[in-house]
Amino acid sequence: MDIDVRNLHPLEIKVLRHVATGEMITSQRLIDELEYNVGQCNQAFSWLQAKGLVEESSRQARTLYELTPLGSEYLEKGTPVERIFNLLKDEGPHTLPELSSKLKLENSDVGSAFGLLSRWGSCKMGEEKRAEAVSATPPEEVAISKKLLALAAQSPIEQTELNSDEAAYLERNSKKRGAANSPFKVIEREDITYTITKEGISAKEALLKANITGEELGSLTSAMLISGSWKGKEFRPYNLNTPPGRLLPGRKNPYSSYLTWVKDKLTALGFEEFDGPLVESEFWNGDALFMPQFHSARDIHDVYYLKEPRHIREIEEPFLGQVAQTHEDGWITGSRGWQYPFDHEFTRRQVMRSQGTVLSAKQLTKAKIPGKYFGVVRCFRYDQVDATHGADFYQTEGIVLGEDVNLKTLLGLLKMFAEEVAGAEEVKYVPGYFPFTEPSIEVHIKHPILGWIELGGSGIFRPEVTKPLGIDVPVLAWGLGIDRMALMHLGLNDLRELFTPNIESVRMRRGN
């Protein structure tokens, strides 16, 4: 393939001139020797490989563990496990709320850490529900955590450098996505090595012969004219064959049109729409849904907390009192509750809502019986963005209340969503777990490219959710990822395409 080297990008030119025949080329080498950043390395390799000037010679997968802000805090103060054990050993028995107050830890962190210490036999719950240390030395995991936190503070830890105990610890205490509540973050990388091809060697020789260095100027600005800095400089040639820009008429965004279509369809089926603020309290985001404040189930949602104001002023009664008592002893729901002292300070903390079920719970306080309600709700979670995940996303959320609704009714609704709203041809239902529904069901659809993907969860609200909010009839509930339904409906393969700024890509998609 003949290449006009005058049209090569400066990033490509510098790589070709810098590398000798037979040498290995890696991103790290370009970063160290040419001061490229990672994005520039990826661009240069992509362009050169597409032109046949370099070729891939090897590829090696690596797994590394990086310290998160929470990990840095643990490095400075110690992990909750370490701090709780040391306090109990030095000062004697304490209640869990006392530990939370003294160590300035969330109730959920204290509960989880004490649970681990109890399991390892380092601590136990003594009389009057006071935790106490039963071992003179901290559990082995404390030493492992200290070592790994210190290593990760210096540089990411290579998985291949770990022994079996260290690998097991990191597997339990790291996440790929949503690592805000984990001390370590998993990073998966591929080290790719390239070599210059025969065509690349010819291109390099042509660059040297033409004295093209990659330092040539690509444009002439008014500032350069004023300062005279352009004098004596070489300029890159202009490509007169580049097509001019086009003026494009406006049109509706396909995804926006799809959301409107979904709303119209549900309204036509007799559903009433609900909505609410983006900022909610922990009460509505979890407590009202019978998600215990201390339980690991709370970690399902990695929420964004508000810095200011940190708490709302008050929560409406009688709902606060009834929900709190349900958590503590079951109230009149027939349940034993979660058997812990409800934290009235924690429940007022403000978060960006992490699930649309928040609005379903709030709707219960004013719902008609029988009734059908829905919302198209924007939610937020600390998540790594990829083809099927986003840091903010939409859910279609809804409830159906009535004396006669049951699991069969729910399955019919899920089938309607999967086939008529998402346009799926293959659907399956999988048993699930959610703290607020029993039974719980996940619905999956088969995408032609991505394979089976989860649309979301559903189930029948537990009495611990409905009774404290004033409802005594069965309530069906669902929360489905409408972004993922749109992928199927609009023929896309990546959630990020729903929000792309590429006007050509947007114009190719048709909404309803």
C-alpha positions, -999 to 999 in steps of 0.1 A, spaced: 0 0 0 15 33 -11 15 59 17 19 97 12 41 104 43 32 141 41 -3 132 53 8 112 83 -1 127 117 27 140 139 20 113 164 27 87 137 57 105 123 75 107 156 69 70 163 83 59 129 113 81 132 121 71 168 120 33 164 147 12 148 140 -19 126 133 -49 148 128 -30 180 98 -37 202 73 -8 206 50 -5 236 29 23 251 51 25 281 81 32 258 63 60 240 53 75 274 89 73 287 108 83 255 84 106 236 63 119 265 31 107 250 0 102 272 -20 69 271 -46 84 246 -19 95 222 -3 60 224 -36 44 215 -42 68 186 -7 64 172 -9 26 173 -44 25 159 -36 47 129 -2 30 122 -17 -5 124 -46 5 101 -21 17 75 0 -14 78 30 4 91 32 -15 124 19 -49 134 11 -66 167 37 -90 179 25 -100 213 -4 -94 238 -3 -102 275 -33 -98 299 -25 -83 334 -46 -78 365 -36 -51 390 -50 -38 422 -50 0 428 -57 19 460 -90 38 462 -96 69 484 -112 46 509 -80 25 508 -59 56 515 -81 63 545 -76 27 558 -39 31 553 -39 62 575 -64 51 602 -66 13 599 -94 -8 586 -126 -10 605 -117 -46 616 -84 -34 629 -97 -3 647 -126 -22 663 -104 -50 675 -78 -26 690 -105 -5 708 -122 -36 723 -89 -50 734 -77 -18 749 -109 -4 764 -131 -34 770 -167 -41 759 -187 -16 739 -221 -16 722 -220 -14 684 -234 22 684 -207 32 709 -181 18 685 -196 37 656 -195 69 676 -160 66 690 -144 54 658 -166 77 636 -177 48 614 -210 42 597 -233 16 615 -231 -6 584 -192 -6 585 -192 -15 622 -218 -43 617 -198 -58 588 -165 -56 606 -177 -70 639 -194 -98 620 -160 -108 605 -143 -106 639 -170 -128 654 -166 -154 626 -128 -155 631 -132 -160 668 -114 -127 677 -145 -110 693 -179 -120 705 -212 -103 716 -213 -105 754 -239 -95 779 -262 -66 773 -253 -67 736 -218 -54 743 -190 -65 720 -158 -77 735 -124 -91 724 -117 -127 731 -82 -129 715 -50 -112 726 -37 -108 691 -55 -94 660 -66 -118 633 -41 -126 606 -62 -106 581 -51 -74 598 -14 -80 589 -24 -89 553 -44 -58 549 -16 -35 563 9 -50 539 -13 -48 508 -25 -12 516 12 -1 520 22 -18 487 -7 -4 467 1 31 480 34 29 462 22 14 429 -5 -9 416 -1 -45 429 4 -72 402 -18 -103 407 11 -126 398 31 -112 428 5 -124 454 4 -155 476 -28 -174 480 -39 -156 512 -32 -121 497 -50 -130 465 -80 -142 485 -81 -110 506 -80 -88 475 -107 -108 458 -130 -101 488 -120 -64 491 -118 -51 455 -142 -42 428 -139 -35 391 -168 -10 390 -182 11 417 -151 9 440 -161 38 462 -169 15 492 -140 -8 485 -103 -2 495 -90 -16 462 -100 -13 426 -93 -40 400 -76 -29 368 -74 -52 339 -49 -43 313 -34 -58 281 2 -51 273 6 -51 236 39 -51 218 42 -38 182 70 -40 156 75 -19 125 66 -36 92 84 -35 58 60 -8 48 67 11 80 105 9 73 98 24 38 77 51 53 104 59 78 130 62 51 107 85 31 102 107 62 140 110 68 146 118 31 119 145 31 131 158 64 96 155 79 100 156 117 65 157 131 72 191 146 57 209 116 29 234 124 -7 223 115 -23 258 115 -16 295 115 -33 314 143 -37 351 149 -15 349 180 13 334 158 9 362 133 11 389 160 42 373 177 59 363 146 66 328 160 56 312 127 87 326 110 112 299 101 88 271 109 77 243 86 40 237 80 21 205 73 5 204 38 -32 210 36 -54 182 22 -76 198 -4 -96 166 -8 -110 169 28 -148 172 24 -163 205 38 -186 205 68 -223 201 63 -252 219 78 -276 193 94 -313 200 101 -325 194 136 -345 163 146 -356 146 177 -331 125 196 -341 88 191 -337 79 227 -357 108 239 -384 98 214 -382 62 227 -388 73 263 -418 93 253 -432 63 234 -428 41 265 -446 67 286 -474 69 261 -477 31 259 -480 27 297 -504 56 300 -526 39 273 -526 8 294 -541 27 324 -510 34 344 -506 68 362 -471 84 360 -452 94 391 -420 114 394 -398 129 422 -365 147 430 -331 134 420 -319 138 456 -335 115 482 -328 106 518 -314 72 529 -348 67 544 -366 65 511 -336 52 491 -332 21 514 -348 21 549 -384 23 536 -376 -6 514 -366 -27 544 -329 -26 534 -311 -29 568 -287 -1 575 -258 -24 585 -263 -52 560 -242 -60 529 -273 -57 508 -269 -20 512 -237 -23 491 -258 -33 461 -261 4 454 -229 25 454 -245 59 460 -233 94 456 -236 113 488 -244 151 490 -216 171 507 -239 200 516 -265 199 530 -256 165 543 -290 157 559 -326 166 554 -344 183 583 -371 157 591 -390 126 577 -427 125 577 -445 107 605 -460 81 611 -439 66 583 -405 72 600 -416 56 633 -433 27 617 -404 19 594 -379 22 622 -399 -1 645 -402 -26 616 -364 -27 612 -360 -31 650 -386 -58 659 -410 -62 629 -437 -39 643 -471 -54 633 -459 -70 601 -455 -105 615 -417 -103 610 -390 -102 636 -373 -73 618 -336 -70 616 -330 -68 653 -308 -37 655 -312 -2 668 -324 20 639 -301 50 633 -322 81 630 -292 102 620 -282 80 592 -317 78 577 -317 116 571 -285 115 551 -290 128 515 -280 108 484 -285 109 447 -312 82 443 -297 49 432 -329 31 422 -363 40 409 -380 19 436 -376 49 459 -405 65 440 -426 33 442 -422 34 480 -432 71 482 -462 64 460 -475 38 484 -482 65 510 -508 81 486 -518 52 462 -553 43 454 -565 7 457 -567 -8 431 -541 12 413 -514 11 386 -484 35 386 -452 39 367 -422 63 363 -393 67 339 -367 75 365 -331 87 362 -308 70 388 -272 74 398 -246 49 410 -208 50 413 -201 26 384 -175 21 357 -190 30 323 -190 3 297 -213 -12 270 -239 -23 296 -233 1 325 -235 38 331 -229 61 361 -264 75 355 -292 56 338 -329 54 334 -352 28 349 -389 22 342 -403 17 376 -438 7 386 -463 -9 410 -497 -25 408 -518 -27 439 -549 -48 444 -566 -77 463 -563 -100 433 -528 -93 419 -504 -122 421 -472 -137 406 -489 -146 374 -500 -110 369 -464 -99 374 -450 -124 349 -475 -111 323 -463 -75 329 -427 -86 325 -435 -104 293 -452 -73 279 -421 -52 288 -396 -76 273 -415 -83 240 -435 -52 233 -414 -24 248 -379 -39 243 -387 -59 212 -370 -90 224 -377 -124 208 -361 -145 236 -370 -139 272 -362 -159 304 -370 -154 341 -345 -161 368 -350 -162 406 -335 -132 423 -329 -117 457 -340 -82 468 -344 -72 505 -378 -57 497 -396 -83 476 -405 -120 481 -407 -138 457 -381 -119 436 -376 -123 398 -350 -110 373 -360 -108 337 -334 -114 310 -335 -108 272 -312 -120 245 -295 -93 226 -282 -104 191 -247 -91 199 -243 -88 236 -261 -121 244 -283 -125 275 -285 -92 294 -305 -85 326 -333 -60 322 -339 -56 359 -356 -70 390 -392 -74 401 -413 -91 428 -440 -87 453 -433 -62 481 -429 -77 515 -453 -67 543 -423 -51 560 -424 -26 531 -461 -21 525 -476 -21 561 -454 7 575 -464 28 545 -502 22 550 -509 -6 525 -525 -39 534 -530 -55 499 -505 -72 476 -482 -49 456 -464 -60 425 -432 -40 418 -406 -38 391 -375 -18 382 -362 -24 347 -333 -8 328 -350 11 301 -316 20 287 -310 -17 280 -345 -20 265 -336 9 242 -305 -10 230 -327 -38 217 -354 -15 203 -330 9 185 -306 -18 173 -276 -7 193 -248 -26 209 -235 -1 235 -253 20 261 -229 49 253 -244 52 218 -276 64 234 -259 96 246 -232 100 218 -225 136 207 -217 121 172 -245 137 151 -241 112 123 -247 83 146 -277 100 161 -292 108 127 -289 71 117 -311 59 146 -349 63 144 -370 69 174 -407 61 175 
